[in-house]
Amino acid sequence: MTATDTTPPVAAPAHETRRGGRWIEHWEPEDQQFWETTGRPVARRNLVVSILAEHLGFSVWVLWSIVAVNLNSAGFAFTDGQLFWLVAVPNLVGATLRLPYTFAVPLLGGRNWTIVSASLLVVPCLGLAWAVSNPETSFTTMLLVAALAGVGGGNFASSMTNISWFYPEREKGWALGLNAAGGNIGVAVVQAPFVVSAVITAGVGIHLERAGLMWIPLALLAAFAAWRYMDNLSVAKADFASSAAAAKRPHTWVMSFLYIGTFGSFIGYAAAFPLLIKGQFPDVNVTSYAFLGALVGSLTRPLGGRLADRIGGARITAASYVAMGLGVLGVVGALHVQSFALFLACFMVLFVATGVGNGSTYRMIPAIFRVGAGGEDGARTARREAAAAIGIISAIGAYGGFLVPRTYGWSTEAYGSIVPALYVYVGLYAVMLAVTWVFYLRRSAPMSGLGI
């Protein structure tokens, strides 16, 4: 079944081009016998390594959320607005890379690209270690180095695309959920008090260069694991026609907008949370609490998918926007009375809502594309277009990770407070709630009552 580096490959069909390397030429996960006897172990092995690589990608992607909090304590003199730029720009680059990373898998092979993408994580880590070693490093240079961390954000798209080819439709949701959750938890791991913060403060003083150096062996380990244990699938081919068709669908762009409010909020709030705690409650130990938001947001993502299966994705997504708006208003109240306990509790509500919303919006996408798909050919086309739409939606949604910290930075510089930014978020969630209702929930909507 498999063509390894040492085993002669199975003869490929005449229409396939042999590219060499560790390629699997025959892959039929929808065939129950094939899946149970040979497919599942191979898919599971690839999934485990994929989760590792994606987890490290997310970790490097948000690494500056912890580094930025400690820069001024290490001898730098950046403003709050500049620090928010440093946590925002990796998200901008990561979002932009998601589309090309999606197509890298069918063009180069999932195993091959995982080796490359994991190895690329070394570059931002080395850049960080160099830049933070000298307090004279300019803000412009620091911003360019921070932008390199965006390569970690692109890993999500290629990892999800790759794993989707290995699993049958009946098990794809669970596999992709594990893959996504494993990556998202990388944010919480970076911000946990016993990881980066513990490493950079070990001994005397603050050693920020360790924040970059510590991930290099792990990135190389992930690249080695991909080389040793992963496979390329010849059936995974670039489907530009489906991407073009998905891009023409209005619902692709509606869902992209809604995903900005769910995943974009999650990654944006997670990146900015340590700076927010330090800026609003200077006496609080940031490392004791900063990781909690990303942790609960990651763990509740599967819950959102499960609730969407039972109640409907649009209903759960709408409820998430309501909860996010109330959570943000609660944060405003907490800042007014200067209560950190209330501030933390309201942000936990906010993170739970983003996690649930992430799961429910992802569930909505294939349901939307199945509407009107008749027969086996129509269902197959719908699946391909839904997969292509997910690539577009995940890329657009990730731009929220840039917009959230930058709105905080703008609000701080213009008004000396983050409260105006919070009101902007409430307004956006109200608009997103209205869009969800107009397109998917109101009785006269074309997709109302179809289980979206």
FENVEN-V568068 format. One line per field, one symbol per residue. phi: phi as a letter, one per 30 degrees, with the letter a starting at -180 (. if undefined). burial: # if it has 16 or more other C-alpha atoms within 10 Angstrom, else .. A space follows every 50 residues. Layout:
phi->???
burial->???
This chain:
phi->.cccdcceddededdccdciidccdcbbdddededddbdeeddddddedd deddedddddeceddddddceddcjdbcdddddddddddddddddddddd dedddddcjdddddedddddddddddddeddddbddeddddddddddddd ddddeeddddddddddcdedcddddddddddddededddedddccdeddd cdiciccdddddddddddddddddddddccbccdddbdcdddddddddde dddddddddedcdededdddddeedddddcbedddeddbedddddddddd ddddddddddckdddddddddddddddddddeddddchcdddeddddded dedddddedddddddddddddidcidddddddddddddddddddddeddd ddddddddddddddbiacdedddddedddddddddedddbcddddecdic id
burial->.###....#...........#######.#.....#...##.###.##### #####################..#.#...####################. ######.########.######.#########......#..######### ##################....#.###################..##.## .....###########.##########..#######.#...##.###... ###.#########################.#....##.############ #########..########################....#.######### ####################........#.#################### ############....######.###..##.##########.....##.. ##
